[in-house]
Amino acid sequence: MSRRSWAPTNSTEKTMRNSRTVSGQRIDSIQGAAAYVGVDPKTIRRWIAAGHIQGFRAGPRLIRVSLDEIDAMMRPIPAAVVA
């Protein structure tokens, strides 16, 4: 069985092309951020509502999120200790 290393998917590559840099932060839409992390857009909305990440409103319906905040929120899973 071969092991595959993580490689960005087409949706992640597309998200990286479509994200914008504003004031040194990479920002993207809710849908783009969801594709970047690999979750449903509703999850991104829940993270905003729970205060895990900040949403930025740019008009009555347009919401953007910082991909840098999402990256900072991610934590590695500690390795299991084998006795």
N, CA and C atoms as a LAMMPS dump frame, in Angstrom:
ITEM: TIMESTEP
0
ITEM: NUMBER OF ATOMS
249
ITEM: BOX BOUNDS ff ff ff
-5.0000000000000000e+02 5.0000000000000000e+02
-5.0000000000000000e+02 5.0000000000000000e+02
-5.0000000000000000e+02 5.0000000000000000e+02
ITEM: ATOMS id mol type element x y z
1 1 1 N 0.846 -1.167 0
2 1 2 C 0 0 0
3 1 3 C 0.897 1.239 0
4 2 1 N 0.652 2.15 -0.874
5 2 2 C 1.469 3.36 -0.944
6 2 3 C 0.848 4.45 -0.089
7 3 1 N 1.69 5.267 0.472
8 3 2 C 1.227 6.393 1.276
9 3 3 C 1.258 7.636 0.422
10 4 1 N 0.206 8.399 0.525
11 4 2 C 0.143 9.641 -0.219
12 4 3 C 0.395 10.794 0.731
13 5 1 N 1.262 11.673 0.353
14 5 2 C 1.453 12.873 1.163
15 5 3 C 0.347 13.855 0.822
16 6 1 N 0.116 14.786 1.732
17 6 2 C -0.943 15.753 1.502
18 6 3 C -0.549 16.637 0.338
19 7 1 N -1.476 16.811 -0.556
20 7 2 C -1.291 17.72 -1.687
21 7 3 C -2.568 18.526 -1.842
22 8 1 N -2.45 19.797 -2.186
23 8 2 C -3.655 20.603 -2.331
24 8 3 C -4.562 20.062 -3.419
25 9 1 N -5.85 20.115 -3.146
26 9 2 C -6.824 19.69 -4.146
27 9 3 C -7.06 20.829 -5.118
28 10 1 N -7.766 20.546 -6.178
29 10 2 C -8.069 21.597 -7.143
30 10 3 C -8.833 22.737 -6.497
31 11 1 N -9.758 22.405 -5.564
32 11 2 C -10.531 23.468 -4.914
33 11 3 C -9.626 24.327 -4.033
34 12 1 N -8.624 23.713 -3.37
35 12 2 C -7.69 24.492 -2.548
36 12 3 C -6.843 25.395 -3.43
37 13 1 N -6.363 24.874 -4.546
38 13 2 C -5.569 25.692 -5.455
39 13 3 C -6.399 26.854 -5.994
40 14 1 N -7.663 26.588 -6.314
41 14 2 C -8.557 27.634 -6.812
42 14 3 C -8.775 28.684 -5.734
43 15 1 N -8.948 28.25 -4.482
44 15 2 C -9.151 29.178 -3.377
45 15 3 C -7.938 30.072 -3.211
46 16 1 N -6.759 29.511 -3.304
47 16 2 C -5.558 30.302 -3.138
48 16 3 C -5.426 31.337 -4.261
49 17 1 N -5.872 31.024 -5.446
50 17 2 C -5.831 31.986 -6.55
51 17 3 C -6.866 33.078 -6.355
52 18 1 N -8.019 32.761 -5.769
53 18 2 C -9.115 33.717 -5.638
54 18 3 C -9.044 34.544 -4.364
55 19 1 N -8.24 34.143 -3.384
56 19 2 C -8.176 34.903 -2.14
57 19 3 C -7.44 36.219 -2.389
58 20 1 N -7.767 37.208 -1.584
59 20 2 C -7.177 38.544 -1.709
60 20 3 C -6.35 38.833 -0.47
61 21 1 N -5.375 39.687 -0.617
62 21 2 C -4.582 40.138 0.515
63 21 3 C -4.959 41.577 0.805
64 22 1 N -5.44 41.81 2.025
65 22 2 C -5.831 43.141 2.468
66 22 3 C -5.14 43.398 3.792
67 23 1 N -4.389 44.472 3.869
68 23 2 C -3.652 44.832 5.092
69 23 3 C -2.798 43.668 5.58
70 24 1 N -2.214 42.935 4.678
71 24 2 C -1.332 41.831 5.045
72 24 3 C -2.052 40.542 5.393
73 25 1 N -3.384 40.511 5.334
74 25 2 C -4.152 39.305 5.636
75 25 3 C -4.741 38.732 4.363
76 26 1 N -4.723 37.402 4.257
77 26 2 C -5.394 36.732 3.145
78 26 3 C -6.861 36.593 3.517
79 27 1 N -7.749 37.173 2.731
80 27 2 C -9.175 37.063 3.01
81 27 3 C -9.872 36.378 1.845
82 28 1 N -10.97 35.71 2.154
83 28 2 C -11.734 35.009 1.137
84 28 3 C -13.189 34.934 1.579
85 29 1 N -14.033 34.499 0.666
86 29 2 C -15.452 34.336 0.972
87 29 3 C -15.645 33.14 1.903
88 30 1 N -16.836 33.003 2.428
89 30 2 C -17.154 31.854 3.276
90 30 3 C -17.003 30.562 2.485
91 31 1 N -17.479 30.561 1.253
92 31 2 C -17.377 29.362 0.42
93 31 3 C -15.919 29.037 0.108
94 32 1 N -15.13 30.054 -0.185
95 32 2 C -13.714 29.837 -0.473
96 32 3 C -12.956 29.336 0.741
97 33 1 N -13.265 29.9 1.921
98 33 2 C -12.616 29.458 3.156
99 33 3 C -13.006 28.022 3.481
100 34 1 N -14.271 27.665 3.232
101 34 2 C -14.72 26.292 3.484
102 34 3 C -13.98 25.317 2.568
103 35 1 N -13.795 25.689 1.311
104 35 2 C -13.056 24.832 0.378
105 35 3 C -11.591 24.734 0.805
106 36 1 N -11.026 25.806 1.309
107 36 2 C -9.64 25.835 1.759
108 36 3 C -9.405 24.838 2.9
109 37 1 N -10.355 24.78 3.842
110 37 2 C -10.215 23.896 5.007
111 37 3 C -10.793 22.51 4.739
112 38 1 N -11.742 22.42 3.803
113 38 2 C -12.375 21.14 3.509
114 38 3 C -13.584 20.861 4.376
115 39 1 N -14.312 21.918 4.717
116 39 2 C -15.523 21.783 5.526
117 39 3 C -16.689 22.422 4.784
118 40 1 N -17.883 22.264 5.33
119 40 2 C -19.073 22.87 4.75
120 40 3 C -19.1 24.362 5.089
121 41 1 N -19.631 25.203 4.203
122 41 2 C -19.732 26.633 4.527
123 41 3 C -20.489 26.918 5.825
124 42 1 N -21.428 26.067 6.201
125 42 2 C -22.141 26.261 7.469
126 42 3 C -21.185 26.186 8.655
127 43 1 N -20.145 25.367 8.539
128 43 2 C -19.153 25.259 9.616
129 43 3 C -18.412 26.578 9.78
130 44 1 N -18.054 27.221 8.686
131 44 2 C -17.385 28.525 8.759
132 44 3 C -18.308 29.532 9.429
133 45 1 N -19.593 29.511 9.078
134 45 2 C -20.564 30.418 9.711
135 45 3 C -20.678 30.132 11.215
136 46 1 N -20.637 28.861 11.601
137 46 2 C -20.692 28.498 13.029
138 46 3 C -19.448 29.005 13.757
139 47 1 N -18.275 28.882 13.128
140 47 2 C -17.033 29.367 13.747
141 47 3 C -17.096 30.873 13.96
142 48 1 N -17.697 31.603 13.002
143 48 2 C -17.857 33.051 13.16
144 48 3 C -18.805 33.343 14.326
145 49 1 N -19.943 32.646 14.362
146 49 2 C -20.936 32.865 15.426
147 49 3 C -20.379 32.526 16.798
148 50 1 N -19.525 31.506 16.877
149 50 2 C -18.951 31.095 18.158
150 50 3 C -17.756 31.956 18.561
151 51 1 N -17.29 32.83 17.665
152 51 2 C -16.163 33.696 17.992
153 51 3 C -14.807 33.063 17.747
154 52 1 N -14.753 31.907 17.094
155 52 2 C -13.471 31.259 16.806
156 52 3 C -12.682 32.026 15.749
157 53 1 N -13.379 32.585 14.779
158 53 2 C -12.77 33.434 13.759
159 53 3 C -13.64 34.662 13.589
160 54 1 N -13.068 35.703 13.008
161 54 2 C -13.808 36.947 12.813
162 54 3 C -14.282 37.039 11.372
163 55 1 N -15.519 37.44 11.205
164 55 2 C -16.067 37.68 9.876
165 55 3 C -16.069 39.168 9.592
166 56 1 N -15.868 39.532 8.342
167 56 2 C -15.856 40.925 7.935
168 56 3 C -16.977 41.143 6.929
169 57 1 N -17.881 42.043 7.238
170 57 2 C -18.987 42.329 6.331
171 57 3 C -18.574 43.465 5.396
172 58 1 N -18.781 43.222 4.102
173 58 2 C -18.454 44.224 3.082
174 58 3 C -19.706 44.462 2.253
175 59 1 N -20.725 45.01 2.882
176 59 2 C -22.003 45.212 2.224
177 59 3 C -23.078 44.433 2.963
178 60 1 N -24.302 44.504 2.497
179 60 2 C -25.388 43.853 3.228
180 60 3 C -25.325 42.329 3.219
181 61 1 N -24.72 41.721 2.2
182 61 2 C -24.709 40.255 2.126
183 61 3 C -23.327 39.642 1.989
184 62 1 N -22.317 40.439 1.707
185 62 2 C -20.978 39.932 1.424
186 62 3 C -20.181 39.802 2.711
187 63 1 N -19.767 38.573 3.035
188 63 2 C -18.979 38.309 4.241
189 63 3 C -17.659 37.701 3.813
190 64 1 N -16.577 38.178 4.4
191 64 2 C -15.242 37.662 4.138
192 64 3 C -14.627 37.199 5.452
193 65 1 N -13.723 36.233 5.369
194 65 2 C -13.012 35.736 6.541
195 65 3 C -11.52 35.715 6.224
196 66 1 N -10.711 35.753 7.27
197 66 2 C -9.263 35.73 7.123
198 66 3 C -8.773 34.282 7.106
199 67 1 N -8.087 33.913 6.039
200 67 2 C -7.505 32.567 5.978
201 67 3 C -6.368 32.432 6.982
202 68 1 N -5.72 33.55 7.321
203 68 2 C -4.665 33.516 8.335
204 68 3 C -5.237 33.158 9.707
205 69 1 N -6.435 33.667 10.025
206 69 2 C -7.088 33.308 11.296
207 69 3 C -7.439 31.828 11.324
208 70 1 N -7.895 31.313 10.196
209 70 2 C -8.24 29.888 10.12
210 70 3 C -6.985 29.05 10.307
211 71 1 N -5.889 29.447 9.676
212 71 2 C -4.627 28.724 9.851
213 71 3 C -4.171 28.745 11.303
214 72 1 N -4.324 29.909 11.971
215 72 2 C -3.912 30.04 13.371
216 72 3 C -4.784 29.203 14.3
217 73 1 N -6.03 28.979 13.923
218 73 2 C -6.944 28.199 14.75
219 73 3 C -6.599 26.704 14.723
220 74 1 N -6.004 26.248 13.645
221 74 2 C -5.691 24.828 13.5
222 74 3 C -4.543 24.446 14.434
223 75 1 N -4.682 23.28 15.06
224 75 2 C -3.654 22.777 15.971
225 75 3 C -3.298 21.352 15.573
226 76 1 N -2.053 20.97 15.738
227 76 2 C -1.696 19.587 15.441
228 76 3 C -2.269 18.652 16.51
229 77 1 N -2.551 17.437 16.103
230 77 2 C -3.032 16.423 17.032
231 77 3 C -1.817 15.767 17.658
232 78 1 N -1.759 15.701 19.008
233 78 2 C -0.587 15.092 19.648
234 78 3 C -0.505 13.603 19.296
235 79 1 N 0.713 13.143 19.15
236 79 2 C 0.935 11.738 18.823
237 79 3 C 0.611 10.862 20.035
238 80 1 N 0.092 9.701 19.774
239 80 2 C -0.233 8.765 20.842
240 80 3 C 1.063 8.133 21.365
241 81 1 N 1.102 7.925 22.661
242 81 2 C 2.261 7.297 23.279
243 81 3 C 2.018 5.8 23.305
244 82 1 N 2.918 5.043 22.704
245 82 2 C 2.801 3.591 22.672
246 82 3 C 3.632 3.011 23.792
247 83 1 N 2.993 2.233 24.656
248 83 2 C 3.708 1.669 25.803
249 83 3 C 4.208 0.281 25.504
